Amino acid sequence: MSSAKMKMPAWKGKQMARLLAALLLLLLPVAGGAQTSDLVSRSALRVCADPANYPMSDDQGRGYENRLAEFIAGKLELPVAYTWYPMATGFIRNTLRANKCDLVIGYAQGHEMVLNTNHYFTSSFVLVVPADGALSGVQALSDPALKDRSIGIIAGSPPATHMARNGLIGRARPYNLVVDRRFESPAIDMLNDLQAGQIDAAILWGPLAGPLVKADYPGLKVTPLIHETLPPRLFFRITMGVRQGEKVWQRKLNSLIRRNQAEIDAILTDAGVPLLTDMGDALKQPGQ
């Protein structure tokens, strides 16, 4: 057979070149390891955060979510870059969905606005009382010792239902639920009122109350509400949030969480966050 007969037609050569180019594009992510989508920055860990949500996050880097962001960025060998926005209405729409950032450090499991990673801790609402007072031994909202007591509660939060069930609403003092923390801080207001004796007890989300009490209210005691058996539940699993559809980025973070759970627990424990077992019915012990 002559060399002229073996020559590939020009149109077939172009088709083969296009096919090889497409195959190379498909293979590139495999050759380079797990990659994120084009929307996820490869030059920085872009974090969506509230600038005034201490002890979780703030623009001075004092929160435990700031520490977690630095830890994760270190594992990814990237710097942290923040997009600041108040954690209120429009937070996800104006940050994560607007592609201004790629990660929310703390988000409740199952929330449809984000794609959740695996949870990295479980915590609950807590009862905060004076450590040396008559209520220091209370473990549940059904305890008769709470009757006729003035208890601070964030209006509309799940523990309010339990308070009503146990006849504790009559003397409750409500505090606002959704606020711009740059101008108002209901949790700190509640703890200040408790310390001043204006209320007898406070019920707050543990990852908020625990670190605040540890840092600034040494005379107060934090007790996780893990003995409430009726709904609504008072414990929640906390994940990291990424954009819907970012499955590769989610898997990368899941792997990072799994491999570094002990270090993550240590950061949270050092901050004062009460950690529970996955079912929310007992305190988490080291190594669990």
Residue frames relative to the residue before (quaternion, step in Angstrom):
aa qw qx qy qz dx dy dz
M 1.0000 0.0000 0.0000 0.0000 0.00 0.00 0.00
S 0.4197 -0.7323 0.4778 0.2435 3.61 -0.78 0.99
S 0.6271 -0.5465 0.3999 0.3850 3.56 -1.25 0.45
A 0.5964 0.5769 -0.3634 0.4235 3.60 1.15 -0.62
K 0.6760 0.4956 -0.2982 0.4566 3.57 1.00 -0.77
M 0.6691 0.5076 -0.2950 0.4557 3.62 1.20 -0.56
K 0.5144 0.6677 -0.4167 0.3405 3.59 1.19 -0.31
M 0.4052 -0.7219 0.5106 0.2322 3.62 -0.84 1.05
P 0.5150 -0.6320 0.4723 0.3351 3.60 -0.93 0.84
A 0.6153 -0.5903 0.3788 0.3598 3.59 -1.08 0.73
W 0.6679 0.5143 -0.3262 0.4279 3.60 0.92 -0.84
K 0.6359 0.5148 -0.3282 0.4721 3.55 1.15 -0.66
G 0.6220 0.5474 -0.3381 0.4463 3.58 1.05 -0.72
K 0.6606 0.4949 -0.3030 0.4763 3.59 0.98 -0.82
Q 0.6394 0.5280 -0.3253 0.4546 3.57 1.03 -0.81
M 0.6512 0.5115 -0.3058 0.4700 3.58 1.02 -0.88
A 0.6411 0.5290 -0.3297 0.4476 3.59 0.97 -0.80
R 0.6566 0.5020 -0.3124 0.4682 3.57 1.00 -0.85
L 0.6375 0.5348 -0.3205 0.4526 3.57 1.04 -0.81
L 0.6621 0.4989 -0.3033 0.4698 3.59 0.96 -0.89
A 0.6348 0.5272 -0.3310 0.4577 3.59 1.00 -0.78
A 0.6539 0.5082 -0.3129 0.4650 3.59 0.98 -0.83
L 0.6459 0.5201 -0.3171 0.4602 3.57 1.00 -0.81
L 0.6356 0.5297 -0.3285 0.4556 3.58 1.01 -0.80
L 0.6413 0.5202 -0.3259 0.4603 3.58 0.99 -0.81
L 0.6576 0.5064 -0.3092 0.4642 3.58 1.03 -0.75
L 0.7120 0.4756 -0.2515 0.4513 3.55 1.04 -0.81
L 0.5196 0.6804 -0.4099 0.3146 3.60 1.13 -0.53
P 0.6715 0.4853 -0.3299 0.4524 3.67 0.80 -0.82
V 0.6295 0.5278 -0.3410 0.4571 3.57 1.07 -0.70
A 0.6734 0.5020 -0.3046 0.4491 3.56 0.91 -0.90
G 0.7523 0.3976 -0.2113 0.4809 3.58 1.03 -0.71
G 0.5851 -0.5642 0.3860 0.4364 3.60 1.22 0.07
A 0.7375 -0.4068 0.2834 0.4586 3.58 -1.30 -0.01
Q 0.1049 -0.8028 0.5864 0.0248 3.56 -0.80 1.03
T 0.4251 -0.6622 0.5460 0.2873 3.53 -1.25 0.43
S 0.6398 -0.5173 0.3782 0.4244 3.59 -1.24 0.12
D 0.7035 -0.4678 0.3301 0.4212 3.55 -1.34 0.16
L 0.6326 0.5521 -0.3388 0.4245 3.60 1.18 -0.45
V 0.6597 0.4994 -0.3071 0.4701 3.60 1.18 -0.50
S 0.4527 -0.7107 0.4735 0.2563 3.55 -0.72 1.09
R 0.2481 -0.7566 0.5874 0.1450 3.54 -1.12 0.78
S 0.6499 0.5292 -0.3108 0.4484 3.58 1.29 -0.05
A 0.7940 0.0583 -0.0344 0.6041 3.61 1.27 -0.27
L 0.4236 -0.6182 0.5770 0.3249 3.54 -1.30 0.36
R 0.1436 -0.8209 0.5509 0.0441 3.56 -0.21 1.31
V 0.0909 -0.8348 0.5424 -0.0255 3.56 -0.34 1.33
C 0.2828 -0.7197 0.6114 0.1681 3.56 -1.03 0.93
A 0.1678 0.8159 -0.5327 0.1496 3.62 -0.61 1.03
D 0.5041 -0.6151 0.5227 0.3072 3.50 -1.35 0.45
P 0.3964 -0.7530 0.4712 0.2321 3.62 -0.76 0.98
A 0.7837 0.2659 -0.1281 0.5465 3.61 1.23 -0.30
N 0.4475 0.7000 -0.4380 0.3434 3.57 1.00 0.85
Y 0.1598 0.7991 -0.5546 0.1681 3.58 1.04 0.81
P 0.5668 -0.1220 -0.8142 -0.0291 1.67 -2.04 1.52
M 0.4772 0.6662 -0.4563 0.3467 3.61 1.19 0.22
S 0.7775 -0.1856 0.1462 0.5829 3.59 0.67 -1.08
D 0.1272 0.7602 -0.6370 0.0101 3.52 -1.29 0.39
D 0.6322 -0.5835 0.3679 0.3527 3.54 -1.27 0.42
Q 0.6009 0.5106 -0.3792 0.4841 3.58 1.27 0.24
G 0.5028 -0.6935 0.3962 0.3307 3.58 1.30 0.04
R 0.4426 0.7359 -0.4281 0.2816 3.61 1.19 0.38
G 0.6258 0.6021 -0.3348 0.3657 3.60 1.16 -0.46
Y 0.5857 -0.5766 0.4171 0.3880 3.57 -1.21 0.38
E 0.5947 0.5311 -0.3870 0.4631 3.62 1.12 -0.37
N 0.5798 0.5438 -0.3728 0.4787 3.60 1.16 -0.49
R 0.6593 0.5029 -0.3055 0.4681 3.57 0.97 -0.85
L 0.6432 0.5073 -0.3218 0.4747 3.57 1.02 -0.76
A 0.6252 0.5335 -0.3388 0.4579 3.59 1.01 -0.76
E 0.6583 0.4962 -0.3053 0.4767 3.58 0.94 -0.86
F 0.6358 0.5299 -0.3266 0.4563 3.58 1.01 -0.80
I 0.6776 0.4847 -0.2910 0.4704 3.58 0.85 -0.96
A 0.6466 0.5212 -0.3177 0.4575 3.57 0.94 -0.89
G 0.6283 0.5406 -0.3320 0.4503 3.57 1.04 -0.76
K 0.6604 0.5021 -0.3034 0.4687 3.56 1.00 -0.84
L 0.7048 0.4332 -0.2472 0.5044 3.58 1.13 -0.67
E 0.3479 -0.7594 0.4673 0.2897 3.57 1.37 -0.15
L 0.5144 0.5956 -0.4274 0.4450 3.52 0.95 1.07
P 0.4681 -0.6204 0.5263 0.3450 3.60 -1.22 0.35
V 0.4473 -0.6544 0.5296 0.3020 3.58 -1.28 0.33
A 0.0318 -0.7649 0.6433 0.0114 3.56 -1.03 0.86
Y 0.2232 -0.8193 0.5201 0.0918 3.59 -0.63 1.14
T 0.1398 -0.6827 0.7028 0.1428 3.48 -1.39 0.53
W 0.1947 -0.8169 0.5371 0.0800 3.58 -0.47 1.21
Y 0.1894 0.7485 -0.6189 0.1442 3.54 -1.01 0.91
P 0.5386 -0.6349 0.4266 0.3533 3.64 -0.89 0.80
M 0.4284 -0.6970 0.5183 0.2490 3.59 -0.97 0.90
A 0.4341 0.6451 -0.4898 0.3945 3.52 0.37 1.33
T 0.7959 -0.2516 0.1905 0.5167 3.60 -1.20 -0.35
G 0.7995 0.2746 -0.2201 0.4868 3.57 -0.83 1.01
F 0.4052 0.7427 -0.4668 0.2575 3.60 1.23 -0.10
I 0.7273 0.4157 -0.2555 0.4826 3.61 0.66 -1.07
R 0.6383 0.5506 -0.3280 0.4265 3.59 0.93 -0.87
N 0.7729 0.3782 -0.1854 0.4747 3.57 0.93 -0.89
T 0.7161 0.3891 -0.2542 0.5207 3.59 1.23 0.00
L 0.8011 0.2998 -0.1561 0.4940 3.58 0.16 -1.30
R 0.7208 0.4377 -0.2595 0.4706 3.60 0.78 -1.00
A 0.6551 0.4918 -0.3123 0.4811 3.59 1.18 -0.46
N 0.4393 -0.7333 0.4161 0.3102 3.59 1.37 0.15
K 0.3925 0.7131 -0.4866 0.3171 3.57 1.13 0.65
C 0.7788 0.0684 -0.0205 0.6232 3.57 1.27 -0.37
D 0.4087 -0.7595 0.4775 0.1676 3.57 -1.24 0.41
L 0.8085 0.2131 -0.0784 0.5430 3.60 1.18 -0.25
V 0.1452 -0.7138 0.6779 0.0993 3.52 -1.11 0.88
I 0.4293 -0.7512 0.4378 0.2443 3.60 -0.54 1.16
G 0.8246 0.1133 -0.0485 0.5521 3.61 0.91 -0.82
Y 0.2004 0.7709 -0.5797 0.1720 3.58 -0.63 1.16
A 0.5147 -0.6712 0.4347 0.3092 3.58 -0.87 0.93
Q 0.5574 -0.6305 0.4380 0.3162 3.54 -1.01 0.89
G 0.8122 0.3111 -0.2190 0.4423 3.56 -1.07 0.78
H 0.4989 0.6556 -0.4422 0.3547 3.59 1.21 0.03
E 0.4288 -0.7647 0.4287 0.2183 3.58 -0.60 1.16
M 0.5673 0.6229 -0.3934 0.3680 3.61 1.15 -0.31
V 0.7661 0.2155 -0.1330 0.5907 3.57 1.24 -0.42
L 0.4293 -0.5971 0.5827 0.3459 3.52 -1.39 0.08
N 0.2853 -0.7997 0.5081 0.1448 3.57 -0.49 1.20
T 0.3836 -0.6386 0.6057 0.2796 3.52 -1.20 0.61
N 0.6572 -0.3940 0.4009 0.5022 3.55 -1.28 -0.22
H 0.5284 -0.6338 0.4428 0.3508 3.60 -1.04 0.65
Y 0.2405 -0.7842 0.5563 0.1329 3.55 -1.10 0.70
F 0.7899 -0.0210 -0.1065 0.6036 3.55 1.29 0.17
T 0.2498 -0.7240 0.6234 0.1574 3.51 -1.37 0.42
S 0.0818 0.7878 -0.6069 0.0664 3.57 -0.94 0.86
S 0.3003 -0.7622 0.5544 0.1465 3.55 -1.31 0.10
F 0.6033 -0.4686 0.4660 0.4464 3.49 -1.36 -0.07
V 0.2027 -0.7927 0.5699 0.0762 3.54 -1.16 0.69
L 0.3625 -0.6618 0.6045 0.2553 3.51 -1.37 0.34
V 0.1081 -0.7889 0.6036 0.0398 3.57 -0.82 1.01
V 0.0642 0.7921 -0.5980 0.1045 3.57 -0.77 1.10
P 0.6264 -0.4901 0.4112 0.4455 3.61 -1.24 0.18
A 0.5171 -0.6930 0.4130 0.2859 3.56 -0.79 1.05
D 0.7692 0.3232 -0.1807 0.5208 3.60 1.07 -0.65
G 0.5079 0.6806 -0.3993 0.3455 3.60 1.24 0.33
A 0.7293 -0.4499 0.3108 0.4112 3.52 -1.36 0.04
L 0.7032 0.4563 -0.2699 0.4737 3.60 1.18 -0.42
S 0.3891 0.7729 -0.4477 0.2252 3.61 1.24 0.02
G 0.7149 0.4442 -0.2634 0.4714 3.59 1.16 -0.47
V 0.4494 0.7049 -0.4508 0.3130 3.61 1.25 -0.01
Q 0.1480 -0.8131 0.5613 0.0438 3.56 -0.89 1.02
A 0.7997 0.1701 -0.0643 0.5722 3.59 1.20 -0.48
L 0.5783 -0.6193 0.4136 0.3331 3.55 -1.17 0.56
S 0.5969 0.5544 -0.3587 0.4558 3.59 1.28 -0.13
D 0.4409 0.7027 -0.4558 0.3227 3.60 1.27 -0.08
P 0.4865 -0.6917 0.4537 0.2811 3.63 -0.76 1.02
A 0.5549 0.6295 -0.3902 0.3790 3.59 1.18 -0.47
L 0.6552 0.5257 -0.3125 0.4436 3.59 1.20 -0.46
K 0.4681 0.6911 -0.4410 0.3299 3.60 1.22 -0.25
D 0.8458 0.1257 -0.1322 0.5014 3.56 -1.02 0.91
R 0.5039 0.6206 -0.4412 0.4078 3.59 1.20 0.46
S 0.4188 -0.6689 0.5512 0.2708 3.54 -1.20 0.59
I 0.0188 -0.8229 0.5655 -0.0519 3.57 -0.49 1.22
G 0.3576 -0.7253 0.5511 0.2058 3.54 -0.87 0.97
I 0.0397 0.7956 -0.6009 0.0664 3.58 -0.96 0.89
I 0.4321 -0.6550 0.5462 0.2932 3.57 -1.07 0.73
A 0.4665 -0.7140 0.4456 0.2721 3.58 -0.54 1.17
G 0.8282 0.2271 -0.1784 0.4802 3.56 -0.92 0.95
S 0.5322 0.6174 -0.4247 0.3939 3.60 1.21 0.01
P 0.6961 -0.5222 0.2918 0.3970 3.64 -1.11 0.59
P 0.6472 0.5310 -0.3666 0.4060 3.68 0.86 -0.68
A 0.5283 0.6403 -0.4186 0.3684 3.61 1.15 -0.42
T 0.6193 0.5394 -0.3389 0.4590 3.59 1.06 -0.69
H 0.6573 0.4976 -0.3009 0.4795 3.58 0.99 -0.84
M 0.6204 0.5344 -0.3417 0.4613 3.57 1.04 -0.74
A 0.6532 0.5079 -0.3143 0.4654 3.58 0.94 -0.89
R 0.6439 0.5373 -0.3168 0.4432 3.57 0.95 -0.87
N 0.7546 0.3745 -0.1912 0.5038 3.55 1.09 -0.78
G 0.5496 -0.6670 0.3728 0.3377 3.58 1.23 0.37
L 0.4840 0.6957 -0.4072 0.3406 3.57 1.15 0.62
I 0.4989 0.6947 -0.4096 0.3172 3.59 1.27 -0.07
G 0.5526 0.6707 -0.3858 0.3097 3.58 1.04 -0.75
R 0.7974 0.2329 -0.1224 0.5431 3.60 0.92 -0.86
A 0.3581 0.7499 -0.4892 0.2648 3.59 1.23 0.31
R 0.2308 -0.7350 0.6152 0.1673 3.56 -1.19 0.57
P 0.2451 -0.8069 0.5198 0.1370 3.63 -0.44 1.16
Y 0.1382 -0.7469 0.6456 0.0791 3.53 -1.24 0.66
N 0.6168 -0.6036 0.3592 0.3553 3.58 -1.06 0.75
L 0.4327 -0.7130 0.5027 0.2273 3.55 -1.13 0.81
V 0.8096 0.1678 -0.0638 0.5588 3.59 0.59 -1.14
V 0.1480 0.7843 -0.5810 0.1591 3.55 -0.52 1.23
D 0.4421 -0.6057 0.5693 0.3369 3.53 -1.34 0.15
R 0.3519 -0.7959 0.4544 0.1905 3.55 -0.26 1.29
R 0.5161 0.6187 -0.4339 0.4032 3.59 1.20 -0.11
F 0.7910 0.3007 -0.1319 0.5162 3.57 1.18 -0.59
E 0.8006 0.1307 -0.0510 0.5825 3.59 1.18 -0.44
S 0.0478 -0.8022 0.5951 0.0001 3.59 -0.97 0.85
P 0.2289 -0.8237 0.5027 0.1280 3.61 0.10 1.25
A 0.6398 0.5347 -0.3434 0.4323 3.61 0.96 -0.78
I 0.6782 0.4677 -0.2913 0.4863 3.58 0.90 -0.89
D 0.6140 0.5342 -0.3483 0.4650 3.60 1.01 -0.74
M 0.6646 0.5089 -0.3037 0.4550 3.58 0.94 -0.88
L 0.6799 0.4766 -0.2966 0.4718 3.59 0.90 -0.88
N 0.6158 0.5292 -0.3437 0.4719 3.60 1.07 -0.66
D 0.6526 0.5056 -0.3108 0.4710 3.59 0.99 -0.83
L 0.6378 0.5191 -0.3217 0.4692 3.57 1.05 -0.78
Q 0.6662 0.5011 -0.2989 0.4644 3.57 0.90 -0.91
A 0.6987 0.4608 -0.2626 0.4801 3.59 1.10 -0.72
G 0.5200 -0.6681 0.3973 0.3542 3.59 1.28 -0.07
Q 0.4475 0.6998 -0.4536 0.3228 3.60 1.21 0.26
I 0.7395 0.1282 -0.1353 0.6468 3.57 1.31 -0.30
D 0.5018 -0.6848 0.4519 0.2740 3.58 -1.22 0.48
A 0.7885 0.0179 0.0257 0.6142 3.58 1.20 -0.55
A 0.1911 -0.7623 0.6064 0.1212 3.54 -1.29 0.35
I 0.1604 -0.7554 0.6264 0.1063 3.55 -1.12 0.71
L 0.0897 0.8017 -0.5748 0.1372 3.55 -0.63 1.21
W 0.6062 -0.5061 0.4616 0.4043 3.54 -1.34 0.23
G 0.5338 -0.7034 0.3772 0.2792 3.57 -0.66 1.17
P 0.6869 0.4791 -0.3065 0.4525 3.65 0.84 -0.84
L 0.6333 0.4676 -0.3294 0.5213 3.57 1.31 -0.12
A 0.7218 0.4573 -0.2531 0.4537 3.56 0.79 -1.05
G 0.6432 0.5698 -0.3371 0.3847 3.59 0.84 -0.96
P 0.7176 0.4281 -0.2711 0.4778 3.62 0.72 -0.96
L 0.6257 0.5352 -0.3501 0.4466 3.62 1.00 -0.72
V 0.6680 0.4925 -0.2988 0.4710 3.57 0.92 -0.94
K 0.6536 0.5253 -0.3195 0.4414 3.58 0.88 -0.90
A 0.7303 0.4479 -0.2434 0.4547 3.57 0.93 -0.90
D 0.8696 0.1716 -0.0084 0.4629 3.58 0.80 -1.00
Y 0.7662 0.3186 -0.1788 0.5286 3.62 1.21 -0.22
P 0.0561 -0.8637 0.5001 0.0288 3.60 0.59 1.12
G 0.6579 0.5267 -0.3156 0.4360 3.60 1.18 -0.40
L 0.6447 0.5197 -0.3195 0.4606 3.57 1.28 0.03
K 0.2806 -0.7543 0.5761 0.1426 3.56 -1.22 0.58
V 0.2287 -0.7754 0.5808 0.0952 3.58 -0.99 0.95
T 0.0098 -0.8017 0.5968 -0.0311 3.60 -0.73 1.09
P 0.3677 -0.7315 0.5260 0.2304 3.64 -0.55 1.10
L 0.3616 -0.7306 0.5421 0.2041 3.57 -0.97 0.90
I 0.1262 0.8371 -0.5100 0.1526 3.55 0.32 1.33
H 0.6463 0.5365 -0.3165 0.4407 3.60 1.27 0.06
E 0.4851 0.6404 -0.4528 0.3866 3.60 1.24 0.27
T 0.1884 -0.8430 0.4993 0.0676 3.59 -0.39 1.23
L 0.6712 0.4784 -0.2986 0.4812 3.60 1.17 -0.44
P 0.5586 -0.6061 0.4352 0.3623 3.61 -1.17 0.48
P 0.5659 -0.1381 -0.8038 -0.1207 1.46 -2.36 0.87
R 0.5867 -0.5820 0.4202 0.3750 3.55 -1.15 0.54
L 0.3218 -0.7620 0.5388 0.1597 3.54 -1.16 0.64
F 0.6617 0.4424 -0.3281 0.5087 3.59 1.24 0.13
F 0.0809 -0.7921 0.6045 0.0249 3.55 -1.17 0.64
R 0.3672 -0.6929 0.5767 0.2291 3.54 -1.19 0.68
I 0.2198 -0.8016 0.5501 0.0812 3.55 -0.79 1.06
T 0.1415 -0.7932 0.5921 0.0168 3.51 -0.89 1.10
M 0.4351 -0.5719 0.5660 0.4041 3.49 -1.35 -0.40
G 0.2951 -0.7789 0.5329 0.1491 3.58 -1.06 0.71
V 0.0339 -0.7717 0.6349 0.0129 3.56 -0.99 0.90
R 0.6860 -0.4725 0.3408 0.4359 3.59 -1.26 0.15
Q 0.5705 -0.5659 0.4696 0.3657 3.53 -1.16 0.64
G 0.7772 0.3218 -0.2542 0.4772 3.56 -0.94 0.94
E 0.6085 0.5659 -0.3550 0.4284 3.60 1.22 -0.33
K 0.0063 0.8655 -0.5005 0.0211 3.57 0.70 1.10
V 0.6464 0.5169 -0.3350 0.4503 3.61 0.96 -0.74
W 0.6423 0.5090 -0.3010 0.4877 3.57 1.01 -0.86
Q 0.6294 0.5321 -0.3223 0.4656 3.57 1.02 -0.82
R 0.6747 0.4907 -0.2987 0.4635 3.61 0.88 -0.93
K 0.6244 0.5408 -0.3382 0.4508 3.58 1.03 -0.74
L 0.6751 0.4741 -0.2830 0.4893 3.57 0.99 -0.85
N 0.6054 0.5514 -0.3567 0.4498 3.59 1.03 -0.73
S 0.6567 0.5057 -0.3056 0.4685 3.56 0.95 -0.86
L 0.6465 0.5198 -0.3160 0.4604 3.56 0.98 -0.85
I 0.6447 0.5159 -0.3179 0.4660 3.60 0.96 -0.88
R 0.6685 0.5182 -0.3045 0.4379 3.58 0.84 -1.00
R 0.7262 0.4527 -0.2509 0.4526 3.59 0.86 -0.94
N 0.7855 0.3100 -0.1449 0.5156 3.60 1.16 -0.51
Q 0.2308 0.8210 -0.5002 0.1500 3.60 1.19 0.48
A 0.6415 0.5357 -0.3384 0.4324 3.61 0.93 -0.81
E 0.6713 0.4840 -0.2998 0.4746 3.58 0.96 -0.83
I 0.6225 0.5270 -0.3346 0.4720 3.59 1.07 -0.73
D 0.6336 0.5250 -0.3229 0.4675 3.59 0.96 -0.87
A 0.6562 0.5288 -0.3150 0.4364 3.57 0.95 -0.88
I 0.6333 0.5220 -0.3274 0.4683 3.60 1.02 -0.79
L 0.6860 0.4871 -0.2794 0.4626 3.57 0.90 -0.95
T 0.6597 0.5067 -0.3046 0.4639 3.59 0.94 -0.88
D 0.6412 0.5254 -0.3212 0.4579 3.56 0.97 -0.83
A 0.6627 0.5005 -0.3003 0.4691 3.58 1.10 -0.70
G 0.5454 -0.6254 0.4022 0.3869 3.60 1.16 -0.51
V 0.4079 0.7080 -0.4793 0.3204 3.59 1.26 0.25
P 0.3543 -0.7244 0.5420 0.2365 3.65 -0.76 0.94
L 0.1593 -0.8078 0.5650 0.0537 3.59 -0.58 1.18
L 0.1466 -0.7945 0.5875 0.0451 3.55 -0.93 0.99
T 0.6015 -0.5048 0.4582 0.4165 3.54 -1.33 0.18
D 0.7151 -0.4848 0.2854 0.4150 3.59 -1.21 0.41
M 0.7051 0.4499 -0.2667 0.4789 3.59 1.07 -0.67
G 0.4647 -0.7357 0.4051 0.2806 3.58 1.27 0.08
D 0.5930 0.6127 -0.3483 0.3893 3.59 1.21 0.31
A 0.7767 0.1779 -0.1291 0.5903 3.59 1.27 0.17
L 0.5602 -0.5761 0.4633 0.3737 3.56 -1.20 0.44
K 0.4397 -0.6895 0.5101 0.2666 3.55 -1.01 0.80
Q 0.2753 -0.7607 0.5692 0.1469 3.54 -0.90 0.97
P 0.6316 -0.5331 0.3798 0.4156 3.65 -1.09 0.55
G 0.7816 0.3111 -0.2463 0.4814 3.55 -0.91 0.93
Q 0.5650 0.6042 -0.3944 0.4003 3.60 1.21 -0.25
